[in-house]
Structures are given as structure tokens and as C-alpha cells.
Amino acid sequence: MINSLVHEASIKAIHFQRALRITNCFSTLSVFNCQFLEKPTAAYYDDLVNDAGSSGDFNTVRQLLNKRMKDVCYNTTNTFNFITDNEASLLMLDNLILTLVNLDKSQTRNSAFNALISRLCKLGKIEESLRVIDSMARVDCNLNACSFYPIVKVLARSNKIEEAWRVVDLMRCLRVVPDSMIYNYILMTHCANGDLSASAVVLTRMEEQKMKANGRIYDALVLGACRAGKVEGALVILRRMEDDGVPMLLSTRLYVIDALLSLGYYDQAIKFVRTYCGKDAWLDNESFGCLAFRLLKLKRKDEARLVLEEMKERKLEMRHALLKFQENENER
């Protein structure tokens, strides 16, 4: 499927251009009779676009998409909900693509195409999404890595890694540079599976492109190490992260906390949270709170008390369940 798109320029250029000329002939006709609110919202525009699209009125769809951007009502994940997972709906896709080609250039056109790709990927329609990419490549549409995010994300999360890499190859054929987010989708899948060797391959490809690891990349690596049962390796990654000056995400901390608790290393989990506290008040609040909550679920009340006492000393906020536990302890 994807290989054919990499080796061929696209579906049939002559037919596409012929259809484009036909569409342009009708672009001056107006059936734009919508009554607009004084201050329309994005949701309001979504309803209008979906009503027009469902009835096959693509001229109105075109005008609505142009107008909503001028009214600063950007496209959303619901903009093209009239495209559904059935044959009749998907038959509209060619007409919709030609409609988007005739939108105002730059952000208006690019935003609409990206919204359509997101919709198709939500439906699991990867081949159709690549058809949209193909059409974007034919016109002045500012094709960039963002347009490929939903495609690579769906493929990676479905463990279709080879296909995801072929999409990366397609990006290069279209002179679109894959960014760290593209690589991170693939990396995260390997790490979630605890496949460190495959993760290393992704990192090697990133290094070849002279990309620096960011917080999300480190987050994925820590997850991979924890899933593989290599908590010490995760701590080494965290030290490297600290040396590189990359801020730690909450999820990164929680991966390590969960890994330590699963191994029964309760004191080490408390020590870990203490070690990395003091730089971000929100992270400290969430880290200590999540640790205390997990300890209570594990019925480790003694360790939970220590964490709650430290939260009190550091003047950190407590969740309702933690406050209730502390109140019950004080009443004894």
C-alpha cells in the first residue's frame, strides 16, 4: 500500500488536474445562504460544514471553510464528521479533496487538509489519508511533518512499525523533514513493549539526522527501561536527562515510581521522589501525592504516613482521599 505511494508520484496526475479545472468552473457559483451568528464559534461552524457536507453541497463547504478562518474559528476534530466509515461516505472523499484544493491558500488550506487527515486516521483509513497527502503535495499547500503526525501515530500504536517507517521514507521523497515527534511515536511503541534494542535503532536514526533528545524522547526511554524491568537503567537515563538540562515530565517520574513499587522497593520510591523534588512545585505536588496514593492502595500505611508528613512540611496540596486519610490518622 505505502510502497506504491513511495515509488509512484501519485494516483493519476492528468485525471486530478482535469477534475480540478472542472471544480474551478463552479467555484464562482454561490449557494451560500447560511445565517450566521454575530459571534460564531468553531462548534457552530462544524455543524454548518457537516450539514453542507452531508447533503453533498461542497461549494458551501468551501465557502464555510474559508469564512471560518477569517472569523478565527479554527477547524477542529469534528469539522469533517460527515465523513464516516461507510462506502457511500468515502465516495465523497474525492469531491471533498478537490474542494479543499480550491480553498484560500496558506493556513486555510493547510488547516483543512490536516483536519481531514486527522478524521480519516480516527476512522483507521490510512490509505485514504495518504491520498490526501498526495493531493497536498500537488498544490502549494505547505506540506510539513504535522500533516503526517496522525498517520504515523495510528500505525505506531497499531504496532505496524514497518509501515510507519515507510511513511517516514515517503516524507523524505516529498522533501518533508521528519521531526522528533514523528520519531517519538515509533520510539514510544517500542518502549511501551519494553523493546530496548528496537528503541536503540530509532535513536540511531535520530542521531543521524542530528536531532537532540527532548523530554518526550527521554520519557519514552524511561518507560522502555521500566517495562523491561531495568529500573537502574531508567535511573541512568534520568541522570543523562539532568546533565542535558532537559526538564522531566510527570509521567517520567511516575514510570520510575511504579516500577520501584512493583518490585517492593517502597523506601527507594520515597527516596527517588525526594531526590528530584525542589525544582518545580507542581511536579513535586503531583509526585508526592501520586506516591502517597499508590502506597495507600498497596496498604503500605507506614510509608504513606512518611510521604504525607513530608508533603505537610513542604506545604504541598493534598487530594481529598489523602486529606481524609490524614484526618483519620490524627483522630486516633
Secondary structure as the mmCIF struct_conf table of DSSP 4:
data_model
#
loop_
_struct_conf.conf_type_id
_struct_conf.id
_struct_conf.beg_label_comp_id
_struct_conf.beg_label_asym_id
_struct_conf.beg_label_seq_id
_struct_conf.end_label_comp_id
_struct_conf.end_label_asym_id
_struct_conf.end_label_seq_id
HELX_RH_AL_P HELX_RH_AL_P1 ILE A 2 HIS A 7
BEND BEND1 GLU A 8 ALA A 9
BEND BEND2 ILE A 11 ILE A 11
HELX_RH_AL_P HELX_RH_AL_P2 ALA A 13 PHE A 26
TURN_TY1_P TURN_TY1_P1 SER A 27 THR A 28
HELX_LH_PP_P HELX_LH_PP_P1 CYS A 34 LEU A 37
BEND BEND3 GLU A 38 LYS A 39
HELX_RH_AL_P HELX_RH_AL_P3 ALA A 42 SER A 54
TURN_TY1_P TURN_TY1_P2 SER A 55 GLY A 56
HELX_RH_AL_P HELX_RH_AL_P4 PHE A 58 LYS A 70
TURN_TY1_P TURN_TY1_P3 ASP A 71 VAL A 72
TURN_TY1_P TURN_TY1_P4 THR A 77 PHE A 82
BEND BEND4 ASP A 85 ASN A 86
HELX_RH_AL_P HELX_RH_AL_P5 GLU A 87 LEU A 90
TURN_TY1_P TURN_TY1_P5 LEU A 91 MET A 92
HELX_RH_AL_P HELX_RH_AL_P6 LEU A 93 VAL A 101
TURN_TY1_P TURN_TY1_P6 ASN A 102 ASN A 102
BEND BEND5 LEU A 103 LEU A 103
TURN_TY1_P TURN_TY1_P7 LYS A 105 SER A 106
HELX_RH_AL_P HELX_RH_AL_P7 GLN A 107 LYS A 122
TURN_TY1_P TURN_TY1_P8 LEU A 123 GLY A 124
HELX_RH_AL_P HELX_RH_AL_P8 ILE A 126 ARG A 138
BEND BEND6 VAL A 139 ASP A 140
HELX_RH_3T_P HELX_RH_3T_P1 ALA A 145 PHE A 148
HELX_RH_AL_P HELX_RH_AL_P9 TYR A 149 ARG A 157
TURN_TY1_P TURN_TY1_P9 SER A 158 ASN A 159
HELX_RH_AL_P HELX_RH_AL_P10 ILE A 161 CYS A 173
TURN_TY1_P TURN_TY1_P10 LEU A 174 ARG A 175
HELX_RH_AL_P HELX_RH_AL_P11 SER A 180 ALA A 192
TURN_TY1_P TURN_TY1_P11 ASN A 193 GLY A 194
HELX_RH_AL_P HELX_RH_AL_P12 LEU A 196 GLU A 208
TURN_TY1_P TURN_TY1_P12 GLN A 209 LYS A 210
HELX_LH_PP_P HELX_LH_PP_P2 MET A 211 ALA A 213
HELX_RH_AL_P HELX_RH_AL_P13 GLY A 215 ARG A 227
TURN_TY1_P TURN_TY1_P13 ALA A 228 GLY A 229
HELX_RH_AL_P HELX_RH_AL_P14 VAL A 231 ASP A 243
TURN_TY1_P TURN_TY1_P14 ASP A 244 GLY A 245
HELX_LH_PP_P HELX_LH_PP_P3 VAL A 246 LEU A 249
HELX_RH_AL_P HELX_RH_AL_P15 LEU A 250 SER A 262
TURN_TY1_P TURN_TY1_P15 LEU A 263 GLY A 264
HELX_RH_AL_P HELX_RH_AL_P16 TYR A 266 THR A 275
TURN_TY1_P TURN_TY1_P16 TYR A 276 TYR A 276
BEND BEND7 GLY A 278 LYS A 279
HELX_RH_AL_P HELX_RH_AL_P17 ALA A 281 LYS A 297
TURN_TY1_P TURN_TY1_P17 LEU A 298 LYS A 299
HELX_RH_AL_P HELX_RH_AL_P18 LYS A 301 GLU A 313
TURN_TY1_P TURN_TY1_P18 ARG A 314 LYS A 315
HELX_RH_AL_P HELX_RH_AL_P19 HIS A 320 GLU A 331
#
